[in-house]
Amino acid sequence: MKNAALLTSIRESSDQELKDRIKRLEEELFQNRLKRFTNQLENTNLIRSARREIARCRTILSARANGGETAQAKTSSEGEK
């Protein structure tokens, strides 16, 4: 259920928002890897979840670039439910 909400929010984002999100997640991933290396990271699952969210964002961006998916307006996705 949590992943579905995350995926919906990713799909509703514009291309620029997705690029900004990827940049933020990559910085977060770097910080978490650095903390893990110095044994300061308590929850190592943060690395895995950041990598997966980056992959989700990149997948949506590439699908939009290839024409497989279009950017959805926030109101249109609510009407489909």
Long-range contacts (C-beta under 8 A, 24 or more apart in sequence): 6-53, 6-56, 7-56, 8-77, 10-53, 10-56, 10-57, 10-60, 11-60, 11-69, 11-72, 11-77, 12-72, 12-73, 12-74, 12-77, 13-71, 14-71, 15-61, 15-64, 15-71, 18-57, 18-60, 18-61, 19-61, 21-53, 21-57, 22-54, 22-57, 22-58, 25-50, 25-53, 25-54, 25-57, 26-54, 29-54
